[in-house]
Amino acid sequence: MKRKAEDAIPMLDDLEDEVQGDGWEYEGGLACPPWDPEALKSFCAMDDWCGEPVTARVKPKEPANKPKISSEPERPATPSKPKRKSSSEPKRPKTPSEPKRPNISSEPKRPKTPSEPKRPKALKSCGGEAKTRKNASAKVTPELRALLAKVRATLPEQIDCPWCGRMWCTRFYDFNNYKPGQPRYHCKPCKLTWTKDKGCDASILLDSKGSIKSERDSDKNFGIRRLDFIDRIKSMLEAACPGVVSCADIIVLVARESIVFTGGPTIPVLTGRRDGTAASNAAADRLLPPATVSVDNFISLFASKGLSLDESVAIIGAHTIGVGHCVNIVNRLYPNQDSKIGLLFASRLRVQCPTANPRMLNNITVINNDMTNLVFDNQYFRDLMNGQGLFTIDSELALDSRTSPVVARFSTNQQLFLDTFSSAFVKLTSSNVLTGQSGQVRKYCHSVN
């Protein structure tokens, strides 16, 4: 067992006279007895006595009485200035300070009101505590707190991060604005928090910068373009009422006006959405359904947004306007033709999409979704009944026993389709959106504030 040098050995300052006789000073300010030089070496090499072995020594001091040899003559000593005598004035006595006056008040002290109990911290994220939200958009009632606890018990503790794809360091964070349908998760490596199954937050408009990877780089968002219309609308709104209308609201309102412009219904939509502050092309690749999605996944996807079976089939009726890209249908034509496509329809598709070479497929190689692709009507469902579904999911909807009756009703009753579509549009554009203190209202839609 090692001994502390301070406990067994006196300090060098206390043994100055003895050490002066030896002529050496040792580093560390400690002297090792006995003072015999030979014995001193052996003692100072012991780790259990002096701590660390002495490896270096200071140059020995010159004797105090040894004359200095110098070629220069000694300079006469300059007389030192006489010290100033202290003034003979007596010091002034300190004036006693006035005693503090007691706080006399006729009013009795008010009892302290019991403060509200502190809100419990959120669950730990990987490597630290998640910060609790300071601004609450709604008053949390006991009933709401009980509902949140019940929903929380059904949620997974970890999910895949939309940005890095890792699950090992994601944790449940809280509920967005205390809404049971909007659980938020946090990823420690990415230092980002997101709402699970997030809704319309205009993340599609963000450009790549730093941790933000534009969703427009995703293969699923192959055909998105002409965003300059959104930019012009935003610039005019910012000039008239800055910081009020979000980019997410602009997207929803533009979609509604596009439907009206092509002959569809005027849908009353809600506003007040806020813009997200993160985007990921990898998340878009994983979360957006492909053109080959199965009917089971199609139904469950829209059911998670609150849509019924009829509303799910109606919302895909938006394919009645616009165009599709050859890159999404060539798998049905080459090398073998999909049996769900009619011969005449497949021949027409081969003319418009003559190759499966991806180098020859781009935004220009497109094909109409239906025969009246500039009019919002029920022609899409009539084409499905005739075996002319453009995408794989289109043909599957007309053949599946759960969805084929809905397709048949919409193909013969256009007003039923328009009414059901309007209901589905409101639900889908209101699902899991950011409101209250969540998110922000961007000044420029392509970058966060």
SVG drawing of the C-alpha trace seen along z (x, -y; Angstrom):
<svg xmlns="http://www.w3.org/2000/svg" viewBox="-75 -65 114 77">
<polyline fill="none" stroke="black" stroke-width="0.4" points="0.0,0.0 1.5,-3.4 2.1,-6.1 1.4,-9.7 4.6,-11.7 2.9,-14.6 2.1,-12.4 5.6,-11.0 7.9,-13.7 8.3,-17.3 8.1,-20.1 11.3,-21.5 10.6,-24.9 10.5,-23.4 13.9,-21.7 15.7,-24.5 18.8,-24.3 19.4,-20.6 18.9,-20.7 21.3,-23.6 24.0,-21.3 23.4,-18.7 23.4,-21.3 20.5,-19.9 16.9,-20.7 14.5,-18.2 11.5,-18.7 8.1,-18.6 9.0,-20.5 9.6,-17.3 12.7,-16.1 13.4,-12.4 15.2,-11.5 17.8,-10.5 20.1,-13.3 23.0,-11.1 23.4,-11.6 23.8,-7.9 20.9,-6.8 18.9,-9.7 19.2,-8.3 17.8,-4.9 15.0,-6.4 13.9,-8.8 13.8,-6.0 11.1,-4.2 7.6,-4.8 5.9,-3.9 7.9,-6.6 8.3,-9.7 5.4,-9.2 7.1,-9.3 10.8,-8.5 13.0,-11.5 14.4,-11.6 15.7,-15.2 17.4,-17.5 17.8,-21.2 21.2,-22.7 22.9,-23.0 22.9,-26.4 26.1,-28.4 27.3,-29.0 26.2,-32.3 29.8,-33.5 31.4,-32.5 32.9,-35.6 31.7,-36.4 34.5,-36.6 33.8,-39.3 36.1,-41.3 33.9,-44.4 34.5,-46.7 31.8,-46.8 29.4,-49.6 28.9,-51.8 25.7,-51.1 23.1,-53.8 21.6,-55.1 18.0,-54.0 15.3,-56.6 14.2,-57.1 10.8,-55.6 8.0,-58.0 6.9,-58.3 3.3,-57.6 1.2,-60.6 0.8,-61.4 -2.8,-62.2 -5.0,-59.8 -7.3,-57.6 -10.9,-58.6 -13.1,-56.4 -15.8,-54.5 -19.2,-55.9 -21.6,-53.3 -24.1,-52.3 -27.8,-52.9 -29.6,-49.7 -32.0,-48.3 -35.5,-49.3 -37.9,-46.5 -40.5,-46.0 -43.6,-47.1 -46.8,-46.6 -50.3,-46.7 -51.4,-44.1 -50.9,-40.5 -48.7,-38.4 -50.6,-36.7 -50.3,-32.9 -48.4,-31.5 -50.6,-30.1 -49.7,-26.5 -47.9,-26.5 -49.1,-24.1 -47.2,-20.9 -44.4,-20.8 -45.0,-19.1 -43.2,-15.8 -40.3,-15.7 -40.6,-13.9 -39.2,-10.4 -35.4,-10.2 -34.1,-10.3 -30.9,-8.6 -28.2,-10.2 -30.2,-12.9 -33.4,-14.3 -35.9,-15.6 -36.9,-19.1 -40.5,-19.7 -42.5,-22.1 -43.0,-25.5 -45.9,-26.8 -49.0,-24.7 -51.7,-25.4 -54.4,-23.8 -55.2,-23.4 -54.5,-19.9 -57.5,-18.5 -57.4,-15.3 -59.5,-13.6 -57.1,-14.6 -54.1,-13.5 -55.7,-10.1 -56.4,-9.8 -52.8,-10.7 -51.5,-8.1 -53.8,-5.4 -52.6,-6.3 -49.0,-6.5 -49.2,-2.9 -50.0,-1.7 -47.2,-3.5 -43.8,-2.0 -40.9,-3.4 -38.6,-3.5 -39.3,-3.9 -37.1,-4.4 -35.7,-7.9 -37.0,-9.4 -33.6,-11.1 -30.9,-8.5 -33.1,-5.4 -31.8,-4.2 -34.0,-3.0 -31.4,-2.4 -31.4,-6.0 -34.9,-7.3 -37.3,-7.8 -40.9,-8.9 -40.8,-12.6 -44.3,-14.0 -47.6,-14.7 -47.8,-17.6 -50.1,-20.3 -51.5,-17.5 -53.2,-15.8 -53.4,-12.0 -53.1,-11.4 -49.8,-13.3 -47.0,-11.5 -43.6,-13.1 -40.3,-11.2 -36.7,-12.5 -33.5,-11.2 -30.3,-11.9 -27.7,-11.6 -29.8,-13.8 -30.8,-16.2 -34.3,-16.4 -37.8,-15.9 -40.7,-15.0 -44.3,-14.0 -45.0,-10.4 -47.0,-10.2 -46.8,-13.9 -49.3,-15.7 -49.2,-18.7 -46.4,-20.9 -44.9,-22.1 -41.7,-20.1 -41.9,-19.3 -40.9,-22.9 -37.7,-23.0 -34.4,-23.0 -31.4,-20.9 -29.2,-22.7 -27.4,-21.3 -29.4,-18.5 -32.4,-19.2 -32.4,-16.9 -35.1,-18.0 -38.0,-15.7 -38.0,-16.6 -34.8,-14.5 -36.9,-11.4 -37.8,-9.1 -41.4,-9.2 -41.6,-12.9 -40.3,-12.5 -42.7,-14.9 -43.0,-17.9 -42.1,-21.1 -43.3,-24.7 -43.0,-25.7 -42.6,-29.3 -46.4,-29.7 -46.2,-29.0 -43.3,-31.5 -45.3,-34.3 -48.3,-33.7 -46.2,-33.7 -44.4,-36.9 -47.7,-38.7 -49.1,-37.4 -46.0,-38.4 -46.2,-41.9 -49.9,-42.2 -49.8,-40.4 -46.3,-39.2 -46.0,-36.1 -49.6,-35.1 -50.3,-32.6 -48.1,-29.5 -46.7,-27.7 -48.7,-24.6 -51.9,-26.6 -50.9,-27.9 -50.4,-24.3 -53.8,-23.2 -55.6,-26.3 -53.8,-25.9 -54.9,-22.3 -58.5,-23.3 -58.4,-26.0 -56.9,-23.5 -59.9,-21.2 -62.3,-24.1 -60.5,-25.3 -60.8,-21.9 -64.5,-21.6 -64.5,-19.9 -66.3,-20.9 -65.5,-23.9 -64.3,-22.4 -64.4,-24.4 -61.0,-23.8 -59.6,-24.9 -56.6,-27.1 -54.1,-27.8 -51.5,-25.2 -47.9,-25.9 -44.8,-24.9 -42.3,-22.2 -38.6,-22.8 -37.2,-19.5 -37.2,-17.4 -35.7,-14.1 -35.6,-12.6 -34.9,-9.2 -38.1,-9.6 -40.1,-10.4 -38.7,-7.2 -39.8,-5.1 -43.2,-6.7 -44.7,-7.6 -46.6,-4.7 -45.4,-3.5 -47.5,-2.9 -47.3,0.8 -48.7,0.6 -51.0,3.4 -54.7,2.9 -54.1,4.0 -51.4,1.4 -53.4,-1.2 -56.5,-0.7 -54.4,-0.7 -52.4,-3.8 -55.5,-6.0 -57.3,-4.5 -54.4,-5.8 -55.3,-9.3 -59.0,-8.8 -60.4,-8.0 -63.1,-5.4 -63.0,-2.8 -65.2,-4.8 -63.1,-8.0 -59.9,-6.1 -61.1,-5.0 -62.4,-8.5 -59.2,-10.3 -57.2,-8.2 -59.8,-9.5 -57.6,-12.6 -55.8,-10.6 -58.6,-11.9 -56.5,-15.0 -52.9,-15.2 -50.4,-12.7 -48.4,-9.7 -44.8,-9.0 -43.6,-6.1 -41.0,-5.2 -43.9,-4.1 -45.6,-1.8 -42.9,-0.3 -42.7,2.7 -46.2,3.5 -45.1,3.6 -41.5,4.9 -40.3,7.6 -43.7,9.2 -47.2,7.6 -49.3,7.4 -52.3,9.7 -54.6,7.1 -54.1,4.7 -56.2,5.1 -54.3,5.7 -55.4,2.5 -54.6,0.4 -51.2,2.0 -50.4,1.3 -51.2,-2.3 -49.0,-2.5 -46.1,-0.9 -46.4,-3.6 -46.1,-6.4 -43.5,-4.5 -41.4,-2.7 -38.5,-1.6 -37.8,-0.4 -34.3,-2.0 -34.2,-4.3 -31.8,-6.6 -34.5,-7.4 -37.2,-8.1 -37.5,-11.5 -40.1,-14.2 -41.1,-14.5 -42.0,-10.9 -45.6,-11.0 -49.0,-9.6 -52.5,-10.8 -54.1,-9.4 -57.4,-9.0 -59.1,-10.1 -60.2,-13.5 -57.2,-14.3 -57.9,-18.1 -61.4,-17.7 -62.2,-16.7 -64.8,-14.1 -65.4,-10.3 -63.8,-9.2 -61.0,-7.6 -63.4,-5.1 -65.1,-4.4 -61.6,-3.5 -61.0,-1.2 -64.1,0.7 -62.9,1.1 -59.5,2.5 -57.6,-0.7 -56.1,-1.4 -52.8,-3.2 -50.9,-2.1 -50.8,1.2 -52.9,0.0 -55.5,-1.3 -56.1,2.1 -56.0,3.8 -58.8,1.5 -61.1,2.5 -60.5,6.2 -60.4,6.5 -63.6,7.6 -63.5,4.8 -62.9,1.9 -64.5,3.0 -68.1,2.2 -67.0,-1.4 -65.3,-1.8 -68.5,-0.6 -70.7,-3.1 -68.4,-6.1 -68.2,-5.1 -72.0,-5.5 -72.6,-8.4 -70.3,-11.4 -72.0,-13.5 -71.4,-10.7 -67.8,-10.6 -67.4,-14.4 -69.1,-14.5 -67.1,-11.6 -63.9,-13.1 -64.6,-16.5 -65.0,-14.8 -61.7,-12.8 -59.8,-15.9 -60.7,-17.8 -59.7,-14.9 -56.4,-14.2 -55.3,-17.9 -56.2,-18.2 -54.5,-15.0 -51.5,-15.5 -50.8,-19.1 -48.8,-21.5 -50.8,-24.2 -50.4,-26.5 -46.7,-26.9 -45.5,-24.0 -43.5,-24.7 -43.3,-28.2 -44.6,-30.4 -41.8,-30.6 -41.0,-33.9 -39.6,-32.1 -41.1,-28.7 -37.8,-27.0 -35.9,-27.6 -36.6,-27.8 -36.6,-31.1"/>
</svg>
